[in-house]
Amino acid sequence: MDKMKLLPYEVPIYEGIKAGKKISQIAGEQNEENGSTFARVKRMIDLGFMTREGQPKKYKYHVVDKPYVVVEIRKTEDINIPTFEDKYLNDLVNVSLSEENLRFLRENKDLLSRSQLAEKLGISKLELNQVMNKTGIVQKRKSNGDGT
């Protein structure tokens, strides 16, 4: 089994969470700001050394129970970040409209709001923005009546 490679400042966090301590308690023991400890915890989660569950402000943190070694420098090849398929991001990148829908968009872009256009086209507003960016379709800014 591969050992995790922890940096010296990650070990107290890892061992503290393993012992059931809260992050704020660990930060206090290290005489650090909570923010830097939380940032390190986030990085350790991203690297797969820890997990987080629950809702914000009530998160429960758990360590991955694997052996580790302490290293002064973690090399890129030592980082084994899990990869995953993001279906929603792929859908957004690959969104397209038919010629008929593009014609409708060009004809109505200045008559309807983006929310209305997205609804009529059957896509999300985010997808509409992506299509408009890809095709170069620009919507005129509506004025507030005061010249702005």
N, C-alpha and C positions, 0 to 999 in steps of 0.2 A: 504494500500500500504506500502510495506517495505521501510524503509528509508535507504539511502546509508550511510555507515559509513566512513567518511573522517578523515584522520589524520590531525593534526593542520597545517602541512606544505603544505597539499593539498588544503586547503580552499582558500588561496590567488590565487592559480592557477585556481581552479574551478571558483571562482568569477571573476577573471580577464578575462578568456575566455568567460564567460557569458556576461561580459560587452563589449566584442569585442576587447580586447587587444591582442597584439601579445605576443608570448612566450618570446621573447627577452626583451620586455618591462616589463613583469612580473618578469623575472629574475633580471633585473636591479633594480626594486623596492624592491626586496627581498635581494639585495646585494649578489646574488649568481652567480655562474658560469652558463652559458647557458647549459652546459652539464648536470649538476645535475637537472636542471629544466626540460630539455628535457627527461631525464631518468624518472623523476616523471610523466611527461605527458604520456610517453609510458606505464608506469605501470597503470595509471588511465584509459587509453584506454583499456588495457588488462582486467581490472576489470569491464569494462562496464560503467564507470562514464562519459566518453567522447567518441567522435567519431572523425575520421579524414577522410578527403576526398581530392581528387586532386592528383597532382604530387609532387614529392620531391621538396623542396625549394619553393613550392607554396601551401603547404597544408593549408587547412582551418579546424580549430578545432571547435567543437561544444560540449557543455555540454549536458548530459542527464538531462532533466528538471524533476528532482524528488527531493523531500525533502531529506535533509541529517541531520545527527547529527555528531558532532565532538567527536571522541574517541581518547584516548591516545594510545591505543593498539588495533589493528584490529586482531581478532582471526581468525584462519583458517576457522571455521564454519561460520564466517561472510562474507567470500569471496564467491561470487556467480559468478564464471567465466563461461561464456557461452562455451559450448562444441560444436564441429562440427566434421563432418566426413571428413577426408582428403582422397579423392578417390585416388589421385596420390601416396600418401605414402602407402596406403593399397595395391595398384597395385605393387609398388616397393617391398614391403615386401613379397608379394605372387608370385612374378615372378618365373617361372620355365621353363625349356626346355625339349623337348622330348628326348628320348634316342638317336635318330638319330642326333638331333641338338647338344647334349652333345658330341657325338662321333666326329662330325664335329669340334666342338670347341677344343677338345683335340688334334685332328690331325693338326689343323691349327693355334693354339695359338701362335706358335713361327714363323709362316710364314707371318701372316697378322697383321696389327696394330689393336688396339682395335676398332677404328672407322670402319675399314673395316669389322672386325668380326661382330660387332653390325649390320652393314648394311646388311650383308649377312644373318644374323639370323633374321632380321626383328624386332629388338628391339633397344632401346636407349643404348647409351654407359653406362649410369648410371645403367640401368637394367643389362647389361652385367657384369659390375663390381660387382653387387650384386650376380649374379649367380656364378661368379668366386670365390667370397668370400665364399659363401655357400658351394660350391662343393670342395673347396681347389685347384682349378686349378690355377697354377701359370705360368705367362708368363715370359720367359727369358728376361732379360734386354738387350737391343741392345746397343752395344758400339758405341762411337763416332769415332772410329778409332784411338784414341789417348790413348787407354788403360783404358778409364773410361766408 
